[in-house]
Amino acid sequence: MTTIKSKRVAAAGLAIVLALSLTACSGMSKRDRNTAIGAGAGAVGGSILTNGSGLGTIGGAAVGGIIGHQVD
């Protein structure tokens, strides 16, 4: 029972941190914003595909950042 509560608290905390971090993007160029979005999406995808592996998360963020940087 406590693990379900702790997971919900962690998910809520993560959502709050992500929402607050988006305010830092206001002064970014379009390319910088695409890079950050690509890195974030790649990190989530890498984490999901590798069952939470740190190396998979970092690799996904790197690949996503590169792809996001190249998108115009």
C-alpha positions in Angstrom: 0.0 0.0 0.0 2.8 2.5 0.8 4.6 1.8 -2.4 1.5 2.9 -4.4 1.4 6.1 -2.4 5.1 6.7 -2.8 4.8 6.2 -6.5 2.0 8.7 -6.7 3.9 11.2 -4.7 6.9 10.8 -6.9 4.9 11.1 -10.1 3.2 14.3 -8.8 6.6 15.7 -7.8 8.0 14.9 -11.2 5.0 16.6 -12.9 5.5 19.7 -10.9 9.3 19.9 -11.6 8.6 19.4 -15.3 6.0 22.1 -15.4 8.3 24.6 -13.6 11.2 23.7 -15.8 9.3 24.7 -18.9 9.4 28.4 -17.9 13.1 28.3 -18.5 12.5 27.8 -22.2 11.0 31.3 -22.8 14.3 32.9 -24.0 15.5 29.9 -26.1 15.7 29.9 -29.8 13.6 27.5 -31.8 16.5 25.2 -32.4 17.5 25.2 -28.7 13.9 24.4 -27.8 13.7 21.5 -30.3 17.0 20.1 -28.9 15.7 20.2 -25.3 12.4 18.6 -26.3 14.1 15.9 -28.3 16.5 15.2 -25.4 13.6 14.9 -23.0 11.5 12.7 -25.3 14.6 10.6 -26.0 15.4 10.1 -22.4 11.8 8.9 -21.7 11.9 6.6 -24.7 15.3 5.2 -23.8 14.3 4.6 -20.2 11.1 2.8 -21.3 12.9 0.6 -23.9 15.6 -0.4 -21.5 13.4 -0.9 -18.4 14.9 2.1 -16.5 18.5 1.5 -17.3 20.6 4.6 -16.7 22.7 4.0 -19.8 19.6 3.6 -22.0 18.2 6.8 -20.6 21.4 8.8 -21.3 21.7 7.2 -24.7 18.1 8.1 -25.6 18.6 11.7 -24.4 21.7 12.0 -26.6 20.0 10.6 -29.7 16.8 12.6 -29.1 18.8 15.8 -28.6 20.7 15.3 -31.8 17.5 14.6 -33.7 15.8 17.6 -32.1 18.7 19.8 -33.1 18.5 18.8 -36.7 14.7 19.3 -37.0 13.9 22.7 -38.5 
